[in-house]
Amino acid sequence: MHTSFTFADWAVLGVYVAILALTGWLSTRRSLSSRDDYFLDGHHAPTWLVAISVLSTVQSAATFLGVPDYSYRSDFTYVGGVAAALLAAWIVANVLIPRFYALKVATVYELLELRFDQRARRAAGMMFLIGRIFASGSRLYLAAIAVSMILFLDITPGHIVIATGLLLVLGLAFTLKGGLHSVIWSDLIQVVLYVGAALVAALFLWWHLPLSLSETVTALIHAPGGQNKLALINPTTSFSAPFSLFAVFTGVTLLNVASSGLDQDTTQRLLACPDAKRGARALYSSVLISLPVILLFLVIGSLLHLTYARPDILASAGLPAATFEGEKITVFMHYILTALPAGLRGLATVGVLAAAAMNSELIAMASVVINDFYRPWSAKRGKRDEAHFVRAGRVATVLMGLALFSMAILSYYWQHYSDAGLLDFVLAVMSFAYSGLLGVYGVALFTQRGSTASVIAAFAAGFLTVLAFQPFVIDMAGLPLAMKGIAFPWQLCLGTLVAAVTCAMARGKVEVAISGDAG
């Protein structure tokens, strides 16, 4: 039975909005006079704050709801993603960040203009925008379903639209006025709130289990069927295992390289530091901070396993519902809807809202629209002052918000057509842009091959390779059904390889060096 929101729940939600409003007001009291002020916080962002902002950027409602679901059904091998992120951080800190600072770029795609020409830069920017609309729009859809379930106790199309709009308005409200400065401070609040909500949920779960710590560990290590629910390493070579040891140090590492060094959503924060060394330090710190956060969500999933799947521990244990009004849901979503008391349900809602915040995606997308498209176009039509580009950035932010809103609604139909689980759907769309970006930048940085035409072809080839693994494409094209079982790390590896080969097919002519050390 699902319980309606009470006054206590609405009060908690109201406090959350008030805290965000206060944070937004305090962080937007200074004037913004240039594009670097709006998009890069004038390169004055503290390292520790950038690290937390990066953490907020790479995590989402998929983390809040999906990681507990993973450990509930499987084990702790998701932690391997942190090892992959640390390896990726070393690569990005030594290969990409010094170049970005040395070249004084505002977006990572300016590097391709120096290596090839402006058309290659625009192609990379467009690839990022398409990929970010796909990935962030689908994550917005996932969060909207959760918010609609919690607030309205249903998932009618009208309530999905309202929930999507609510999440988007929260993102726009703290992006338009203060730019990146406002975003990174609101990111701090978001991280504190969603980690706090998860911690309270974990303590509530623990409180209801009649086990000591040692008994809990023993029960998880010796789960039914001989499964070790606390296993950290999966040695399998199966292509269907997304976090096997082999997958972690190949596809998952590539995913993190792209996320940290080639995705403007994350890299923009690293470029807000005063210099390359502090940008690299912020990246390393964000990975280290993510470890206890991910462990917290994994612990929640393990406690949910003991709560629902172990009648030998709890006599009242019973498998949680896998659907809600026909919609697939995660086990943590089921727990929030059915088990949390008044007040805590509101806090869990705050956690979902905080994890699903769209402000980081909006500022990154607007940055690419202005710096990689509008500013070069505007320069040919007369000189504009910096204040003009700040205003243009706000307009671009709203337009990108509308694009995410549209993609969230489209995701409803896309996901239902494929009948994919919500989290599987979100993970699948994240690789669309990354495969092309990884392939192109690998060729651009480490070879002298490639041309503008081959860059554009490589982006298309990487995108289409990942597209070929989507269920509706496999069904329509009559491709081997075994392709449906290939996990996203392998899709990304293959897409990156195809993109790199395509890009390298053309002979290159390097006219400008793209190496350097910004200190």
N, C-alpha and C positions, 0 to 999 in steps of 0.2 A: 504494500500500500504506500502510495506516495503522499507526502505531507506538504501542505501548502506553506508558503512563506508567512511567517508571523511578524508581529511588530518588532521583535528583537532582531530578526533577520534583516528587515528593512532598515533598522537603525544602524546595524553594522555596515550595510551597503551605503547608507547616507554618510557615515563617518569616512568611508573610503573616498567618496567623491569629494568631500570637504578637504581631506588631506591632499588630494591631487590638485584641487583648486588653489589651495594655499601654496603648495610647492610651485605650481605654475606661475602664480603671481610673484612670488619671491624671486624666481629665476628669470623673469622677463622685465625687470625694472631698468635694465640698462639698454641703451640704444644700439641698433645694429646698422653700421654704416657701410659694410662691404660684404661681398659674397663669402669671404673667409669667415667673417663674423657669424653669418647666418648658417653656413654649411659646415664650418670646421671650428667653431667656437674661438676664432682668432688664434688658434694653436696654443691656447692657454689652459686647456683642460687638465686637471690633476691626473697623474698616472693611475692612482687607486680608483678614481671615479670612472675613468675610461675602462678599466678592467671590469668593473661591475656592470657598466653599460654594455660591454661586449657580451658578458654572461647573459644579460637580459635579452640581447639581440638574438643569440644562437638558441636560446630556449624559448618555448612557447607553450600554448595549450596542449600541443602534442606531447611535450615533456611532462606537463602536469598530470595529464590523464593517461598518456601512453606508456611511460616508463613503469608505473605500478602494474599496468596490464601485462607488460613484458615479463617482469619477475614473478607475477602471479602464475602465468602459464609456463614459464621457463625457469631461468636461473639468473645469476648475476653477471653473465658474460657481456651484458651491455656496458659494463665498466671498461671493457676493451676500447670503447669509443674514446675514453679519456686518454689512454695510451696513444691512440691514433692522433688525437688532437694535439698532444704534446710533441709528437714527431712532426706533425704538420706545422706547429708553431715554430719549431726550429728551422724548418725549410723557409717559411714565410719571413721570419726575422732575419735570416741571412741572405736570402735571394731577392725578395720583393720589397720589403719596407725600406731598406737603404736606397734603392733606386727611386722609389716614390718620393722620398724626402729630397734626394739630390736633384730631382727634376722639378720639385716644387709643384706637384700636380694637385688638383682638387678632387679628381676622380681617377681611379686606377686605369681607366680606359684611355687617358691621354697618352700613356706610354706607347700605345699602338700607333698613334699619330706620328710619333717620332720615329718609330721603326718602319712604318709603311707610309700612310697618309691619313688625311682627315676622314676619308670614307671608311677606312678600317676602324678608326676610333668610333665612328658613329655606329658601325655594325656591331662592335662589342657592346656599346651602350644599349643598343636596341635588343641584343641578346639578353643582357642583364634585365632590362625592363620586362621583356616577355617572360623570362624565367621567374622574376620576382613577382609578377602579377599572378602567374600560375601557382607558385609556392605559397605566397602570402595570402592570396585569395582563397586557396584551399584550407589553409590554417584558420583564416577568418571564418570560413564555413563551419569547420569543426568546432570552434569556440562558440559560434552562434547557436549550434545545436545544443551544446551544453547549457548555455545561458537560457535558451528557450525552455529546456526541460526544467531547470531550477526555478526560473521566475514564473512560468506559466503552466508548468506541469503538462505540456504537450509540445508537439513539434509541427503545428499547422504552418502552412506556407506564410501566412500573415505574421505569425509570431517569429518565424525565422527571419523575415525581413526586418522586423522591429529589433530583434536581438543583434542582427548584423549592423543595423544603423546605429544602435547604442554603442557597440564596440568601436565603430568608425568615428563617431562623434568624439568619444573619449580620446582617440588618437589624434584627431585634428585639433582639438582644443589645446593640447599641450605641445603642438608643433608649430602652428601658424605664427604665434606671437614671438616666441623666443628662439626659434631655430634649434640648432643642435645643442646649444647651451641648456635650453629648457628640456630637451629630450633626455639628455644624459642625467640630469637631476631627477626627472620623473622616473627614469629607469631605476635609479637607486631605490626610490619608494616602492616601485613595482616588485623588485627583487625581495626587499624586506617583507612585503606583504604576502607574496605567494610562497616564499620559503616559510614564513611564519604560519600561514594557513596549513601547509603540508606538515609542519612540525606538530601543530595541535592535533591534526587528524591522526598522525602516527601515535601520539601519546594516548589519544582516545581509544584507538584500536588496541594498544598494548594493555591499557587499563582493563579491558574486557576479556583478556586472555588469562586463563588460570594456570599460567606457566611462569617459572623463573627464567632468568636470562639463559642459563646453561641448558634448561629443558627446551627452550625455544630453539636454540642453536642445534641441539641434537635432533629435534623434530624436523628441522629444515634440511639437515644433512642427510637424514635417513627418511626421506619422503617415500610414500607408496610407489611401488614400481622400481625401486632402487635408484630413484632420481636424487641427485644432490642439488637442492634449491639454492645453495650458496656457491656453486661452482663459478669460478672466475674465468676459466679458459675452456673453449670448445675446440678440440683438435681436429674436428671433422674437415674434410675437403669438399663437402657437399655444396653445390651452387645455390641451394635453397636456404642456407644458413647465413643470415646477414651479419652476425657478429662472431663467426668462427675466427680462430687465430689468423688464418690465411686471409680472410676477408678484412680483418682489422688493419693489417699492415699493407693492404693494397687499396681496395675500393674505399674503405672508410677513411683511410689516411688521405686519399685523393679528395674525398668529399670535404674534409676539414681544411685542406690546402685551398680549395676553391672558396670555401666559406670565409676563411680568415684573410686570404690575400687577394682574391679576385672578385669577391662580392662586395660591391660598394656599401651595402647595408652594414657590414662589419668593419671593412677597411676604413670607412669614413671616420669612425671613432678613433682608430689608431693614428690617422693623420691629424687628429685634433690635438695630439700631444706636441710639446715644444720641439722635439727632435726625434730622430729615428731610434736612438737607444731607449728613450722612454716609451716610444710606441711599441718596441719589441718587448720591453718589460711589462707593459700593460697586457700584451697578448699572452705572455707566459703566465702572468698572475691570474688572468681570467680562466685559463685552463685548470690551474691548481685549485682555484675557488670552486670550479664546477664539480670537482670530485666529491666533496661532502654533500653537495646539493643532489647530485645524481644518486649517491648512496642513500640519501634520505628517501627519495622516491622509490628506489628499489626495495628498501625496508618496508615501505607501505605496502607494496605488492606482496611481499612475503607474509606480512601480517594478515593481509586479506586472504591469502591462501590458507593460513591456519584458521581463519574465521569461517570461511565458506566451504573449503574442500577437505576438511579433516574432522569427520564425525567422531573419530577416536579421541579428539581433544575437546571439541564442543559438541555436545549432544544435539544442539539446535542447528548445527551446520547444515547448510543446503546450498546447492549450486545457485549462484546469482543469475538473474535474468540476463540473457545475451542481447535482448532487443527491448526497445521501448516504443510502443505504438508502431512496430514494424521497423524501427530504425536501430541499426547495430550500435551498441554502446560498450564502453569499457567497464571493467569490474569496479574501478574507483568511482565512475559516474553512477553506477548502481548503488554503491555504498552511500554516496552523497545524497541521492534521492530518497533512500529508504531507511537509513540507519542513523544519520546525524541528527542530534536534537536541535531545537530552536536556538538561534544565535550562532552555533557552530556551522549550521547550514549556510547562514549568511556569510560567515567567514570563508567557507569553501567557495562560495560564489565569488567573493572578492579575490580569492586565489586564482580562479579561472580567468576572471577579468584582467587581473594583473599579468598573468602569464600570456594572455592573448593580446596585450597592448600593441597597437599598430603604429605607434609614433615613430619607431626606428625605421620601419620599412618606408614610411611616407617621406621622411626627410632624405633618405638615401635615394629614393626614386626621383624626387624633385631635384636633387643635386645633379643627377645624370641628365635629366631633361634640360636643365638650365646650362650646365657647364659643357656638356658634350653636344647639345643640339642648338639650343636657343642662342647662347652667347656667340658661338662662331657665326651663326646666321645673322645675328644682330650687328656684329662688327662690320659686315659688308654694307650696312645701310646707315652708317653714321655712328659716332661715338655716343655711348650712354654712360651715365654716372652709375656708381656702385649701388646707390639707393634704388635705382630702377631694377637691378637684378635681384635685390632683396624682395621687392614687391612681386616680381615675376616668379620668384621662388615660392612665395605663398600661393600664388595662383596655380602653379604646377603641383603643389602639395594637395590642393583640393581636387584637381583633375586626377591625380594618381589615386586619391581616396575613392573617387567614383569608379575608377578602373578596378580597384580591389573589390568594391561592393558588387560590381557586375560579375566579376569572376567568382565571387562567393556564391552568387545565385546560380551561375552556370555550373558550378561544382556540384550543386544539388542534383542536377540532371545527369551530369557526367558520372558521378559516383553511383547513382542508382542504376544507370545503364550497365555499368561494369559489375555491379553487385559486390564491389570490393569493400572490405572493412575500412572504417574511417581512417585509421592510422596507416594502413597499407596504402590507401589512396594518397594521403599527404606525403608519405615518404617517396612514393613513386614519382610525383611531379617535381620533387626537388632536384632531380638529376637532369632535367631537360636542358637548362642553360649551362650547368657546370661542365658537362662533357665537352662542349665546344670551346668554352673559355680555357679549360685545362689544356686541351690539345693545341690551341692557337698560341697560348702563352708559352707552352713548352717549346714549340718550334721557334717563336720569336726571340726567346731569351737564350736558347742554347744552340741554335743553328743560324746559318746565314741564308736559309731558304725561305720561301714563301713570298706571296705578293698580295695585294689588296683583293684581287679576285679569288685567290685560293683561301684567304682568310674568311671571306664571306661564304664561300662554298663549304669550308670546314665547320662554320657555325651551323649551317643547315644540315650537314652530314651528321654531326653530333646529336642534334635535336631529333632528326629522323630515326637515328639508331635507337635512342631511348623510346621514341614513340612506337617503334616496332614491337616492343615488349609489353605494350598496354593490351589488356584483355580484348577490348573491342576491335583493335587492329588485328590481333591474332585470329580472332573469329572471322572477321570480314575478309582477310587476305588468305585464309586457309593455311596460316603458318603452323609449324609444329606445336602441339599443345604443351610440350615440355617447356617451351619458352615461358609459360605462365608461372613456372615454379622457380625461375631464376631471380635471386634476390637483388635488391637495388645496388649493392656494391659492385656486382659483376656487370650489371647494366652500365654503370658509370665507367668501369674499366674499358669495356668494349667501345662505348661511345667516345671516350677520350682517345683511344687508339685510332678509331676511324677518323676522328677530327684531325688528329696529328698527321696521319698519313696524307689526308686530303690537303692540309695546309702545306705540307712539305713537298708536294708534287711540283710546285712552281719554283723556279730559280729565284733567289732573292737578291736584292741589292741594298746593303745596309749603308745608309747615308748619314745616320746620326747614331752615335753610341748611346746605349740605354743602360749603361752600367754607371755606378757611382756610389759614393759613401757620404751620406749626409751627416755622419757622426751621431 
